[in-house]
Amino acid sequence: MATATSSLFERRTLGAILVDMGVISSQTLEQANEQLAERGGKLGEILIGMGEVDESQLAQGLSEQFGFDYVSELDVDTIDPKLVADLNLAYARNNVVLPLSQDEWAVRVAVADPLNTFGIDDIRTLFDKEVEVVIAPRKVVMDAIHLIFDRRAAADQVVDDLDAEDLDGFAEELTFDDKDILDEDDEAPIIRLVNSVLSQAIKERASDIHIEPYEKDILVRFRKDGVLKEIVRAPKRFQASIASRIKIMGNLNIAEKRLPQDGRIRIKIAGRDVDLRLSTVPTTHGERIVLRILDKSAILLDLEQLGFRPENLDTIEELIKRPHGIILVTGPTGSGKTTSLYAALSRINTPDRNILTVEDPVEYQLPGIGQMQVNKKIDFTFARGLRAILRQDPDVVLIGEIRDLETAENAVQASLTGHLVFATLHTNDAPAAFTRLTDMGVEPFLSASSVIAILAQRLVRKLCKICKVPYTPLVDELIKLGVDNPETARHEHQFFQAVGCSECFDSGYRSRMGIHELLIVDDDIRTLVMKNEPVNLIKKAAVGKGMRTLREDGAAKVMAGHTSIDEVMRVTAEDR
């Protein structure tokens, strides 16, 4: 194994090595040397700037020149975060140097530039050991540096640090103030752990944090882009302190462990305010805690960004400007219904309109819109809130969810008396909304005369633009997806698969977009509803008039390269 002290004499030049490797021609080397003579610098940087050499080829050339091992990738999972405990992130980035492992005599270090002898010597001094150098492409080393330093600050590392500490006496230290949580490094160990979980969740763009107690440990999971992922397991003895800390942050009763509790937390992280919706429930192994992250900077209030097809977007633009009628948005919990409704309200929120909402809960404050929150403790329900709203001379009304007959009837009456009503409903697809209203007790003729459109939607994860790779799907895959002429589609469209990289936290996906099914209620659909015809007939009629189903809209987004076949199949499993 060559070391950083390898001889510098009688070494072949980098340019000659790259020519021998067939990476560049002699003419290219001559041009690069001319630039080197004029501008100074390093030959490798000039060749990269000319577009003649990439980072991988340069690293291989340097490996050959200096006799160091070359690696094309670094497995961060094999690197102990404690190796960088005394290393500054800025220093590691500026010098592109990362310790990989150590034994009794030497430390193995990845570098992009073996001529950076100052950085290598600093590592030798820091560890007081000989240095064994391996050369890797600059981006590979930088990606590994970011990941390992993230891990050093992440929750699992905090758990490792806490495991050796005595938690006795920390209960009195769990008070909560409004400091930026990234500035609380010197706080009690449990506070550091909770803050680390919160900051990691926000950094990874999670929507929910689950803290789940089991018999022997505590499991922390994040929901990212709709999918739960295990983050860390903490020892069981941390459970009471973690629960107390979070309940104090949410102004809940820390002594009450037998009943469910709900609260809200407002924290400051990296200078921005983030709201958390807190829920605790008792289980056989202790209190289970779920935190919903309400990041105002993350919500999309622009219809164009929600993934609507151009024709659907044009139709929605026309619908939300109607003077009266009910527009329903349907889908399961977490399918983006509230986001779509907020985007629609924002589009029509003008000084000449009075817009009022009744929600459970109010997740985001919308400037210029009057928002009320349901409170079951004082019997302030959707139905009661809607009756109060109608006495406030509204033009547009938003009902967070139609759950019962009274709310449904009030919504119908509001639409029939000249109000535009937005509401959500839990159904699998758009046509099923009529059946749901009928099951609640709403007469079909009332549904048919008041509902003007139904939007069903799901959220699919978008492929990471950095790591997605093209592939050719099987014909059977395209048939299941509902693609017409699958053989033609395989040749005319580019399909992609998820891979995973540091930018998407190895998931292969980054952020989400909607897939939609928009049913417009015209005279023919209205007649079918009034006759109480089955859902399949209503759906067939709507498709015949141009409605694209959820899976069909998903297939279009697959063929546009936005998402994967697997992802659309996952979220439209019931749409067969």
VENPE-V636790 format. One record per residue. RES is the residue in one small letter. PHI is phi in radians with two decimals (999 if undefined). PSI is psi in whole degrees, -180 to 180 (NA if undefined). BURIAL is + if it has 24 or more other ideal C-beta (glycine too) atoms within 12 Angstrom, else -. Layout:
((RES | PHI | PSI | BURIAL) (RES | PHI | PSI | BURIAL))
//
This chain:
((m | 999 | 123 | -) (a | -1.33 | 150 | +) (t | -2.05 | 177 | +) (a | -1.16 | -11 | +) (t | -1.69 | 15 | -) (s | -0.97 | 150 | +) (s | -1.09 | 142 | -) (l | -1.71 | 2 | -) (f | -1.64 | 152 | -) (e | 0.95 | 41 | -) (r | -1.78 | 137 | -) (r | -1.16 | 151 | -) (t | -1.32 | 153 | -) (l | -1.07 | -41 | +) (g | -1.04 | -45 | +) (a | -1.10 | -39 | -) (i | -1.13 | -44 | +) (l | -1.15 | -34 | +) (v | -1.16 | -46 | +) (d | -1.09 | -32 | -) (m | -1.30 | -13 | +) (g | 1.44 | 13 | -) (v | -1.34 | -41 | +) (i | -2.30 | 163 | +) (s | -1.66 | 168 | -) (s | -1.11 | -36 | -) (q | -1.12 | -42 | -) (t | -1.10 | -43 | -) (l | -1.06 | -40 | +) (e | -1.11 | -43 | -) (q | -1.10 | -41 | -) (a | -1.14 | -40 | +) (n | -1.14 | -35 | +) (e | -1.09 | -45 | -) (q | -1.12 | -37 | -) (l | -1.11 | -40 | -) (a | -1.18 | -35 | -) (e | -1.36 | -44 | -) (r | -1.83 | -20 | -) (g | 1.34 | -172 | -) (g | 1.82 | -148 | -) (k | -2.15 | 144 | +) (l | -1.05 | -43 | +) (g | -1.05 | -43 | +) (e | -1.13 | -38 | +) (i | -1.15 | -43 | +) (l | -1.12 | -39 | +) (i | -1.14 | -42 | +) (g | -1.10 | -31 | -) (m | -1.34 | -12 | +) (g | 1.40 | 15 | -) (e | -1.60 | -21 | +) (v | -2.39 | 141 | +) (d | -1.76 | 174 | -) (e | -1.07 | -37 | +) (s | -1.14 | -45 | +) (q | -1.15 | -39 | +) (l | -1.10 | -44 | +) (a | -1.10 | -40 | +) (q | -1.14 | -39 | +) (g | -1.12 | -42 | +) (l | -1.15 | -38 | +) (s | -1.05 | -44 | +) (e | -1.16 | -40 | +) (q | -1.17 | -43 | +) (f | -1.73 | -9 | +) (g | 1.36 | 20 | +) (f | -1.64 | 156 | +) (d | -1.14 | 148 | +) (y | -1.97 | 136 | +) (v | -2.25 | 136 | +) (s | -1.51 | -18 | -) (e | -2.64 | 160 | -) (l | -2.16 | 128 | +) (d | -1.54 | 102 | -) (v | -1.13 | -28 | +) (d | -1.09 | -22 | -) (t | -1.59 | -3 | -) (i | -1.68 | 126 | +) (d | -1.32 | 121 | -) (p | -0.99 | -24 | +) (k | -1.16 | -19 | -) (l | -1.09 | -29 | +) (v | -1.83 | 15 | +) (a | -1.01 | -37 | -) (d | -1.80 | 12 | -) (l | -1.85 | 133 | +) (n | -1.41 | 136 | -) (l | -1.04 | -45 | -) (a | -1.07 | -39 | -) (y | -1.14 | -45 | -) (a | -1.06 | -40 | +) (r | -1.22 | -44 | -) (n | -1.13 | -34 | -) (n | -1.73 | -6 | +) (v | 0.83 | 60 | +) (v | -2.41 | 135 | +) (l | -2.52 | 120 | +) (p | -1.14 | 136 | +) (l | -1.86 | -41 | +) (s | -2.88 | 169 | +) (q | -2.62 | 155 | +) (d | -2.24 | -161 | -) (e | -1.14 | -29 | -) (w | -1.93 | -28 | -) (a | -2.52 | 159 | +) (v | -2.06 | 132 | +) (r | -1.59 | 128 | +) (v | -2.26 | 135 | +) (a | -1.65 | 132 | +) (v | -2.37 | 159 | +) (a | -1.70 | -27 | +) (d | -2.24 | 104 | +) (p | -1.19 | -13 | +) (l | -1.42 | -5 | +) (n | -1.38 | 69 | +) (t | -1.19 | -26 | -) (f | -1.14 | -45 | -) (g | -1.10 | -42 | +) (i | -1.16 | -40 | +) (d | -1.14 | -37 | -) (d | -1.10 | -40 | +) (i | -1.11 | -41 | +) (r | -1.04 | -43 | +) (t | -1.20 | -42 | -) (l | -1.05 | -44 | +) (f | -1.64 | -14 | +) (d | 0.97 | 44 | -) (k | -2.51 | 162 | -) (e | -1.13 | 153 | +) (v | -1.93 | 127 | +) (e | -1.83 | 119 | +) (v | -1.70 | 136 | +) (v | -2.13 | 146 | +) (i | -1.85 | 134 | +) (a | -2.39 | 158 | +) (p | -0.99 | 146 | +) (r | -0.94 | -46 | +) (k | -1.13 | -36 | +) (v | -1.10 | -45 | +) (v | -1.15 | -43 | +) (m | -1.11 | -43 | +) (d | -1.06 | -42 | +) (a | -1.15 | -39 | +) (i | -1.04 | -47 | +) (h | -1.10 | -43 | +) (l | -1.15 | -44 | +) (i | -1.23 | -35 | +) (f | -1.27 | -34 | +) (d | -1.06 | -43 | +) (r | -1.17 | -35 | +) (r | -1.07 | -35 | +) (a | -1.62 | -4 | +) (a | -1.37 | 172 | +) (a | -1.07 | -39 | +) (d | -1.13 | -34 | +) (q | -1.23 | -38 | +) (v | -1.09 | -40 | +) (v | -1.05 | -43 | +) (d | -1.04 | -43 | +) (d | -1.16 | -38 | -) (l | -1.28 | -27 | +) (d | -1.00 | -28 | -) (a | -1.62 | -1 | -) (e | -1.73 | 156 | -) (d | -1.60 | 122 | -) (l | -1.57 | -3 | +) (d | -1.07 | 136 | -) (g | 1.53 | 3 | -) (f | -1.54 | -9 | +) (a | -1.03 | -39 | -) (e | -1.27 | -9 | -) (e | -1.66 | 4 | -) (l | -1.60 | 21 | +) (t | -1.15 | 159 | -) (f | -2.21 | 134 | +) (d | -2.26 | -170 | -) (d | -1.79 | 25 | -) (k | -1.17 | 157 | -) (d | -1.12 | 126 | -) (i | -1.17 | -19 | +) (l | -1.31 | -11 | -) (d | -1.72 | 12 | -) (e | -1.85 | 35 | +) (d | -1.07 | -27 | -) (d | -1.64 | 9 | -) (e | -1.35 | -179 | +) (a | -1.03 | 154 | +) (p | -0.96 | -43 | +) (i | -1.17 | -36 | +) (i | -1.09 | -41 | +) (r | -1.08 | -40 | +) (l | -1.14 | -48 | +) (v | -1.11 | -44 | +) (n | -1.08 | -38 | +) (s | -1.12 | -41 | +) (v | -1.10 | -45 | +) (l | -1.12 | -47 | +) (s | -1.17 | -37 | +) (q | -1.16 | -40 | +) (a | -1.10 | -43 | +) (i | -1.22 | -39 | +) (k | -1.10 | -38 | +) (e | -1.53 | 9 | +) (r | 1.05 | 39 | +) (a | -1.32 | 152 | +) (s | -1.73 | -24 | +) (d | -2.51 | 149 | +) (i | -2.06 | 125 | +) (h | -1.92 | 125 | +) (i | -2.03 | 108 | +) (e | -2.10 | 115 | +) (p | -1.45 | 138 | +) (y | -2.23 | -174 | -) (e | -1.08 | -40 | -) (k | -2.03 | -11 | -) (d | -2.72 | -178 | -) (i | -2.11 | 129 | +) (l | -1.79 | 130 | +) (v | -1.94 | 126 | +) (r | -2.25 | 147 | +) (f | -1.92 | 142 | +) (r | -1.71 | 114 | +) (k | -2.10 | 124 | +) (d | 0.92 | 38 | +) (g | 1.52 | -2 | +) (v | -2.12 | 133 | +) (l | -1.38 | 140 | -) (k | -2.41 | 130 | +) (e | -1.21 | 134 | -) (i | -1.90 | -48 | +) (v | -2.79 | 152 | +) (r | -2.01 | 129 | -) (a | -1.96 | 152 | +) (p | -1.04 | 149 | +) (k | -1.02 | -31 | -) (r | -1.19 | -12 | -) (f | -1.46 | -10 | +) (q | -1.02 | -53 | +) (a | -1.08 | -41 | +) (s | -1.19 | -40 | +) (i | -1.10 | -47 | +) (a | -1.07 | -43 | +) (s | -1.12 | -43 | +) (r | -1.04 | -48 | +) (i | -1.19 | -38 | +) (k | -1.19 | -34 | +) (i | -1.13 | -42 | +) (m | -1.06 | -33 | +) (g | -1.68 | 11 | +) (n | 0.98 | 39 | -) (l | -1.70 | 167 | +) (n | -1.40 | 109 | -) (i | -1.28 | -18 | +) (a | -1.42 | -22 | -) (e | -1.55 | 108 | -) (k | -2.05 | 2 | +) (r | -1.75 | -16 | -) (l | -2.07 | 151 | -) (p | -1.12 | 147 | -) (q | -2.39 | 150 | +) (d | -2.24 | 145 | +) (g | -2.80 | -178 | +) (r | -2.31 | 146 | +) (i | -2.21 | 136 | +) (r | -2.05 | 120 | +) (i | -2.13 | 163 | +) (k | -2.05 | 127 | +) (i | -2.41 | 128 | +) (a | 0.93 | 35 | -) (g | 1.49 | -3 | -) (r | -2.08 | 148 | -) (d | -1.45 | 136 | -) (v | -2.30 | 130 | +) (d | -1.67 | 142 | +) (l | -2.17 | 133 | +) (r | -1.70 | 123 | +) (l | -1.89 | 135 | +) (s | -2.39 | 131 | +) (t | -2.14 | 141 | +) (v | -2.39 | 143 | +) (p | -1.35 | 137 | -) (t | -2.23 | 177 | -) (t | -1.13 | -23 | -) (h | -1.90 | 12 | -) (g | 2.18 | -174 | +) (e | -1.37 | 129 | +) (r | -1.66 | 132 | +) (i | -2.11 | 134 | +) (v | -2.22 | 130 | +) (l | -2.02 | 119 | +) (r | -1.60 | 124 | +) (i | -1.53 | 121 | +) (l | -1.94 | 86 | +) (d | -1.63 | 107 | +) (k | -1.06 | -30 | -) (s | -1.28 | -14 | -) (a | -1.67 | -18 | -) (i | -1.31 | 139 | +) (l | -1.64 | 120 | +) (l | -1.97 | 27 | +) (d | -2.20 | 120 | -) (l | -1.01 | -33 | +) (e | -1.10 | -24 | -) (q | -1.57 | -1 | -) (l | -1.62 | 0 | +) (g | 1.65 | 14 | +) (f | -1.25 | 141 | +) (r | -1.12 | 150 | +) (p | -0.94 | -41 | -) (e | -1.19 | -37 | -) (n | -1.17 | -40 | +) (l | -1.10 | -42 | +) (d | -1.08 | -41 | -) (t | -1.15 | -43 | +) (i | -1.13 | -40 | +) (e | -1.00 | -38 | -) (e | -1.29 | -40 | -) (l | -1.12 | -43 | +) (i | -1.30 | -5 | +) (k | -1.75 | 2 | -) (r | -1.13 | 152 | +) (p | -1.35 | -26 | -) (h | -2.73 | 169 | +) (g | 2.08 | 169 | +) (i | -1.93 | 130 | +) (i | -1.96 | 117 | +) (l | -1.75 | 140 | +) (v | -2.05 | 122 | +) (t | -2.08 | 159 | +) (g | 2.62 | 166 | +) (p | -1.26 | 172 | +) (t | -1.02 | 135 | -) (g | 1.45 | 17 | -) (s | -1.71 | 7 | +) (g | 1.54 | 17 | +) (k | -1.06 | -47 | +) (t | -1.08 | -41 | +) (t | -1.06 | -44 | +) (s | -1.10 | -42 | +) (l | -1.18 | -41 | +) (y | -1.10 | -40 | +) (a | -1.11 | -40 | +) (a | -1.14 | -44 | +) (l | -1.11 | -40 | +) (s | -1.10 | -34 | +) (r | -1.17 | -34 | +) (i | -1.84 | 9 | +) (n | -1.38 | 93 | +) (t | -2.17 | 160 | -) (p | -1.03 | -22 | -) (d | -1.56 | 6 | -) (r | -2.09 | 139 | +) (n | -1.79 | 110 | +) (i | -1.97 | 126 | +) (l | -2.25 | 147 | +) (t | -2.31 | 154 | +) (v | -2.28 | 120 | +) (e | -2.32 | 165 | +) (d | -2.53 | 93 | +) (p | -1.64 | -180 | +) (v | -1.36 | 108 | +) (e | -1.47 | -38 | +) (y | -2.37 | 138 | +) (q | -1.40 | 127 | -) (l | -1.89 | 114 | +) (p | -1.00 | 135 | -) (g | 1.48 | 2 | -) (i | -2.15 | 133 | +) (g | -1.44 | 119 | +) (q | -2.08 | 130 | +) (m | -2.05 | 149 | +) (q | -1.99 | 134 | +) (v | -1.09 | 141 | +) (n | -2.39 | 100 | -) (k | -1.17 | -27 | -) (k | -1.10 | -29 | -) (i | -1.98 | 19 | -) (d | 1.08 | 33 | -) (f | -1.65 | 93 | -) (t | -1.70 | 175 | +) (f | -1.02 | -45 | +) (a | -1.10 | -44 | +) (r | -1.19 | -41 | -) (g | -1.11 | -39 | +) (l | -1.15 | -40 | +) (r | -1.07 | -40 | +) (a | -1.18 | -40 | -) (i | -1.03 | -41 | +) (l | -1.19 | -15 | +) (r | -1.58 | 2 | -) (q | -1.79 | 18 | -) (d | 0.94 | 56 | -) (p | -1.46 | 156 | +) (d | -1.70 | -39 | +) (v | -2.27 | 137 | +) (v | -2.21 | 135 | +) (l | -1.98 | 126 | +) (i | -1.89 | 118 | +) (g | -0.90 | -42 | +) (e | -2.82 | 135 | +) (i | -1.54 | 109 | +) (r | -1.93 | -22 | +) (d | -2.52 | 173 | -) (l | -1.10 | -42 | -) (e | -1.08 | -45 | -) (t | -1.12 | -42 | +) (a | -1.09 | -45 | +) (e | -1.14 | -40 | +) (n | -1.12 | -38 | +) (a | -1.12 | -42 | +) (v | -1.09 | -47 | +) (q | -1.11 | -37 | +) (a | -1.10 | -42 | +) (s | -1.20 | -37 | +) (l | -1.30 | -16 | +) (t | -1.82 | 21 | -) (g | 1.71 | 25 | -) (h | -2.03 | 145 | +) (l | -1.57 | 123 | +) (v | -2.04 | 126 | +) (f | -1.81 | 140 | +) (a | -2.73 | 159 | +) (t | -1.95 | 157 | +) (l | -2.62 | 145 | +) (h | -1.64 | 99 | +) (t | -2.47 | 163 | +) (n | -1.33 | -35 | +) (d | -2.49 | 179 | +) (a | -1.19 | -50 | +) (p | -1.05 | -29 | +) (a | -1.17 | -13 | +) (a | -1.09 | -37 | +) (f | -1.13 | -41 | +) (t | -1.11 | -40 | +) (r | -1.09 | -43 | +) (l | -1.14 | -40 | +) (t | -1.12 | -42 | +) (d | -1.07 | -31 | -) (m | -1.24 | -23 | +) (g | 2.05 | 5 | -) (v | -1.36 | 130 | +) (e | -1.12 | 137 | -) (p | -0.95 | -36 | +) (f | -1.20 | -29 | -) (l | -1.26 | -42 | +) (s | -1.06 | -46 | +) (a | -1.12 | -34 | +) (s | -1.51 | -17 | +) (s | -1.87 | -37 | +) (v | -1.35 | 127 | +) (i | -1.86 | -20 | +) (a | -2.88 | 152 | +) (i | -2.31 | 127 | +) (l | -1.96 | 114 | +) (a | -1.69 | 142 | +) (q | -2.61 | 159 | +) (r | -2.38 | 166 | +) (l | -1.96 | 129 | +) (v | -1.98 | 146 | +) (r | -1.31 | 137 | +) (k | -1.51 | 138 | +) (l | -1.10 | 141 | +) (c | -1.13 | 125 | +) (k | -1.18 | -22 | -) (i | -1.42 | -40 | -) (c | -1.97 | -3 | -) (k | -1.12 | 145 | +) (v | -2.17 | 143 | -) (p | -1.29 | 150 | -) (y | -2.74 | 166 | -) (t | -1.86 | 114 | -) (p | -1.28 | 160 | +) (l | -1.27 | 154 | -) (v | -1.05 | -39 | -) (d | -1.06 | -37 | -) (e | -1.08 | -42 | +) (l | -1.25 | -32 | +) (i | -1.14 | -45 | -) (k | -1.09 | -33 | -) (l | -1.28 | -15 | +) (g | 1.52 | 23 | +) (v | -1.38 | 130 | +) (d | -1.28 | 141 | -) (n | 0.89 | 64 | -) (p | -1.02 | -36 | +) (e | -1.08 | -43 | -) (t | -1.16 | -42 | -) (a | -1.08 | -35 | +) (r | -1.10 | -29 | +) (h | -1.69 | -25 | -) (e | -1.63 | -17 | -) (h | -2.17 | 152 | +) (q | -1.70 | 122 | -) (f | -1.84 | 149 | +) (f | -2.28 | 155 | +) (q | -2.04 | 155 | +) (a | -1.40 | 143 | +) (v | -2.14 | -66 | -) (g | 2.07 | 134 | -) (c | -2.70 | -179 | +) (s | -1.16 | -30 | +) (e | -1.19 | -32 | +) (c | -1.89 | 16 | +) (f | 0.96 | 41 | +) (d | 1.10 | 19 | -) (s | -1.59 | -23 | +) (g | 1.50 | -6 | +) (y | -2.29 | 151 | +) (r | -2.56 | 116 | +) (s | 1.21 | 178 | +) (r | -2.35 | 164 | +) (m | -2.48 | 162 | +) (g | -1.58 | 149 | +) (i | -2.04 | 142 | +) (h | -2.32 | 155 | +) (e | -2.35 | 108 | +) (l | -1.90 | 115 | +) (l | -1.83 | 119 | +) (i | -1.67 | 127 | +) (v | -1.50 | 103 | +) (d | -1.84 | -171 | -) (d | -1.09 | -39 | -) (d | -1.17 | -45 | -) (i | -1.11 | -41 | +) (r | -1.07 | -40 | +) (t | -1.12 | -43 | -) (l | -1.10 | -40 | +) (v | -1.17 | -43 | +) (m | -1.12 | -29 | -) (k | -1.45 | -1 | -) (n | 1.01 | 42 | -) (e | -1.24 | 156 | +) (p | -1.07 | 157 | -) (v | -1.02 | -40 | +) (n | -1.11 | -33 | -) (l | -1.25 | -40 | -) (i | -1.11 | -42 | +) (k | -1.13 | -43 | +) (k | -1.06 | -42 | -) (a | -1.14 | -40 | +) (a | -1.17 | -40 | +) (v | -1.12 | -38 | +) (g | -1.11 | -24 | -) (k | -1.66 | 8 | -) (g | 1.90 | 1 | -) (m | -1.21 | 130 | +) (r | -1.70 | 127 | +) (t | -1.21 | 169 | +) (l | -0.98 | -46 | +) (r | -1.19 | -37 | +) (e | -1.15 | -40 | +) (d | -1.17 | -37 | +) (g | -1.11 | -41 | +) (a | -1.06 | -39 | +) (a | -1.10 | -37 | +) (k | -1.32 | -28 | +) (v | -1.14 | -47 | +) (m | -1.22 | -19 | +) (a | -1.51 | -3 | +) (g | 1.48 | 11 | -) (h | -1.44 | -33 | +) (t | -2.52 | -177 | +) (s | -1.91 | 162 | +) (i | -1.06 | -46 | +) (d | -1.00 | -40 | +) (e | -1.19 | -43 | +) (v | -1.15 | -41 | +) (m | -1.11 | -35 | +) (r | -1.14 | -44 | +) (v | -1.56 | -9 | +) (t | -2.09 | 33 | +) (a | -1.02 | -31 | -) (e | -1.50 | -8 | -) (d | -1.65 | 80 | +) (r | -1.92 | NA | -))
//
